[in-house]
Amino acid sequence: MFSANHQKFIEMDELSYQKVPFFFMIDFLVDQIEIFKQNEIEENGLLIDFQTFSNTKKKEALQKKTEWKSYPESLESFQKGFDHVQKNLRMGNSYLTNYTRKTKIDTNLSLEEIFHHSQAKYKVLYKDFFVFFSPETFVKIISDKIFTYPMKGTIDASLENAAEVLKNDTKEKAEHYTVVDLLRNDLSMVADDVKVDKFQHIDFLKTQQKDLFAMSSEISGNLKPEFKGKVGSIMQKLLPAGSILGAPKPKTLEIILEAEGFDRGFYTGVCGWFDGENLDSCVMIRFIEKECDQLYFKSGGGITHMSRLEDEYQEMKNKIYVPIH
């Protein structure tokens, strides 16, 4: 799969094997792989703010009131792709498909202001092209141990007993079980002794539009000897990320490309920082991209045979936010 970029993965392997720090970005279809050594990050218009690495200085408080307007597509438009996904789920071609949309937004904030003033575990600004503020870790590698944290299932935190409702929602639970199972299998390709350490952990996400609860789990394993010190080979095996694709991967990818009708680009790809020893990487979600001076927010969610059209449409809209408060 994705043999065209074999050379880039080899380059990542060589850098990590030599313990050279670097940052990488890989788009959803693994068509584009960008690799930046530490001294190349700034000159390539990248601002990065991870918990393990940051090249940003603290910014002054935002002086203006945030203006934010989104223009989601109609329910009817959303339904076209949704029905295509559901048809394939009923036929048994997929049992979880991540369906995403592209929404026009207007704001008085620049991409750089969004980057500096949003709060998230992972933030990246790439030139005047895109910004994201992601809560979702892809994989971490610490001393030859690999961890992944699939995040599936969100709910409006203002609802009564929201966290409990989310944990016990049949559809959200089924979706979460599926992704945990998928990523446990994925991790087994590069690691031994793979196990689920935490299951259905609830995270709180604060945003200006609304507060959300999100459900995640932790899976870990010990890297197989042939993958130790080889970040490129690990990424080549694990991508695309299961949590934003679905299962089984090859057929589900076909369904997504037919249903969505737009190019995800770097949205739902992964990026990561290798510090010479350990790796921290994330899934590029909560993503705003500039196209000909117009901003678009890309968002979506997992669809199972139990999904209700109105609920999925609402979830897609709930995720169109910027975490500035």
ABEGO torsion letter per residue (X at the ends): XGAAAAAAAAAAAAAAAAGBBBBBBBBAAGABBBBBBAAAAAAAGBBBBBAABBABBBBBBBABBBBBBBBBBBAAAAAAAAAAAAAAAAAGABABBBBBBBBBBBBABBAAAAAAABBBABBBBBEAABBBBBABBBBBBBGGBBBBBBBBEBBBAABBGAAAAAAABAAAAAAAAAAAAAAAAAAAAABBGBBBABBGBBBBBBBAABBBBBBBBBBBBBBBAAABGBAAAAAAAAOBBAAAAEOBAAAAAAAAAAAAGBBAEABGBBBBBBAGABBBBBBBBGBBBBBGGBBBBBBEBBBBAABBAAAAAAAAAAABBBBBX
